[in-house]
Amino acid sequence: MQIDIPEVVAEVTAAFNRYEQALVANDVVVLDELFWNDPRTIRYGATEILHGFAEIMEFRASRPSVGLERTLLRTVITTHGSDFATANTTFERNGRVGRQSQTWVRRAEGWRVVAAHVSLMTAGA
């Protein structure tokens, strides 16, 4: 299995950047599109545990749409073959550092997040 095929890295990077843009703009339509529409999709957030696309969609629709801006500090995208990738990033928002991990899979409809995790560092860490 080839690791980091340049054109696959470029595809996942574009999907990741599209997700990031939608996240800070609270573009719920794009955020929902980029998650795999399946009950096995998981998103563990800083304050929530979401199992299944329906729970993720419900969370997105109800969360506040202000204060979502953040600065990415370091992002590492690694592809494994042509259909599987991980995207890990650290970010700063309101003086706090956070971490985000995503597992991306190429589906017939395009690259989709099948699992995600977001956490914040404790103050002063």
C-alpha positions in Angstrom: 0.0 0.0 0.0 1.4 3.4 -1.0 1.4 6.1 1.6 0.9 9.7 0.6 0.2 9.4 -3.1 0.5 13.1 -4.1 -2.8 13.3 -6.0 -4.7 11.6 -3.2 -3.1 13.9 -0.6 -4.3 16.8 -2.7 -7.8 15.5 -2.9 -8.1 14.9 0.9 -6.4 18.3 1.6 -9.1 20.0 -0.6 -11.9 18.1 1.2 -10.3 19.0 4.6 -10.0 22.7 3.6 -13.6 22.7 2.4 -14.7 21.2 5.8 -12.7 23.9 7.7 -14.2 26.7 5.6 -17.7 25.3 6.2 -17.0 24.8 9.9 -16.0 28.5 10.6 -18.9 29.7 8.4 -21.3 27.3 10.0 -22.3 26.0 6.6 -24.4 23.1 7.9 -25.3 21.9 4.4 -21.6 21.3 3.5 -20.7 20.0 7.0 -23.5 17.4 6.7 -22.5 16.5 3.1 -18.9 15.8 4.2 -19.9 13.3 6.9 -20.7 9.8 5.9 -24.5 9.4 6.1 -24.6 6.2 8.1 -25.5 5.2 11.7 -21.9 4.0 12.2 -20.4 7.4 11.8 -19.0 8.8 15.0 -18.2 12.4 16.2 -16.8 12.9 19.7 -16.7 16.6 20.3 -15.4 18.8 23.1 -18.7 18.6 24.9 -20.7 15.9 23.0 -20.7 12.2 22.1 -22.5 11.6 18.8 -23.2 8.2 17.3 -24.7 8.1 13.8 -25.2 10.7 11.1 -28.6 11.7 12.5 -27.2 12.7 15.9 -24.3 14.6 14.1 -26.8 16.4 11.9 -29.0 17.3 14.8 -26.0 18.7 16.7 -24.9 20.8 13.8 -28.4 22.2 13.3 -28.7 23.3 16.9 -25.3 24.6 17.8 -24.6 28.4 18.1 -23.3 29.9 14.9 -21.1 32.6 16.4 -17.5 32.4 17.7 -16.5 29.5 15.4 -13.4 31.2 14.0 -10.1 29.5 14.8 -6.6 29.4 13.6 -5.1 26.1 12.5 -1.6 25.6 14.0 -0.5 22.4 12.5 -2.2 19.9 10.2 -1.0 16.5 9.2 -2.8 14.6 6.4 -1.7 11.1 5.7 -3.2 8.9 3.0 -3.1 5.1 3.0 -3.6 3.8 -0.5 -6.1 5.8 -2.6 -9.3 5.5 -0.5 -8.3 6.0 3.2 -6.8 9.0 5.0 -6.4 10.6 8.4 -6.4 14.4 9.0 -5.1 15.7 12.3 -4.9 19.3 13.3 -4.2 21.5 16.2 -6.0 24.8 16.4 -6.3 27.9 18.6 -9.7 29.5 19.5 -10.3 32.1 22.1 -6.9 31.6 23.6 -7.3 27.8 24.0 -5.6 25.1 22.0 -7.6 22.2 20.6 -7.1 19.1 18.7 -9.1 17.5 15.9 -8.8 14.1 14.3 -10.7 12.9 11.3 -10.8 9.6 9.4 -11.7 10.1 5.8 -12.8 7.4 3.3 -13.4 7.7 -0.4 -17.0 6.8 -1.1 -18.9 6.7 -4.4 -20.1 10.3 -3.6 -16.6 11.5 -2.7 -14.4 11.8 0.4 -16.4 11.6 3.6 -15.5 11.7 7.3 -16.4 8.4 9.0 -15.1 9.2 12.4 -14.0 12.5 14.1 -12.8 13.7 17.5 -12.4 17.2 18.9 -10.9 18.1 22.2 -9.6 21.1 24.0 -6.4 21.3 26.0 -6.9 22.2 29.7 -6.0 25.8 30.5 -2.3 26.3 31.0 -1.3 22.9 29.4 
